[in-house]
Amino acid sequence: MKKLFVILLLLLLSKVFLAQGIIHTDTLFVTGKVKSEWSFPISAIKEYKSDLLGDVNTSCSAKQREDSKGVKGVLVKTLLDTVEFDYENRKMLNEFYFKFEAVDGYTVVYSFNEIYNTETGNHLYIVTEMNGKEMDEIENRILLLTMNDIKSGNRNIKGLKRIVVCRAE
């Protein structure tokens, strides 16, 4: 009975925190079709070269705006370049895609070619700084931004926890 009470209490508290918008992660995991799973704690992400993105909308909705100042970020493909994908021949990469998952279950999908062979890959960032705050001080970290979408916000993710590398069957 005590275990059930504790589980219910934890579920209730997690829903309260999520309802308040307090969703964040401190480590980004890369799993799936990789030779070995990777984790990128905030301290490691901050070591990569950050680009100045300027003043941008960091909302995760096309219907709202969240104007953030002095946003900096690391290209996602820079992080993914350190991961060894599990494939038999290079042509198989055309069948790969990435599921970006947030702590609240929100998921966005990008193909391998979209990240590595289109302009989207040059505009897909993990935010390392915004509004004068470092990455570990941002409330909704880890934040993923797609900077070149026509309708901004729909593919942004707050509380990014995992990138799952998948292969289309």
Secondary structure, 3 states (H helix, E strand, C coil): CHHHHHHHHHHHHHHHHHHCCCCCCCEEEEEECECCCEEEEHHHHCCCCCEEEEEEECCCCCCCCCEEEEEEEEEHHHHHCCCCECCCCHHHHHHEEEEEEECCCCEEEEEHHHHHHCHHHHHEEEEEEECCEEHHHCCCCCCEEECCCCCCCCCCECCEEEEEEEECC
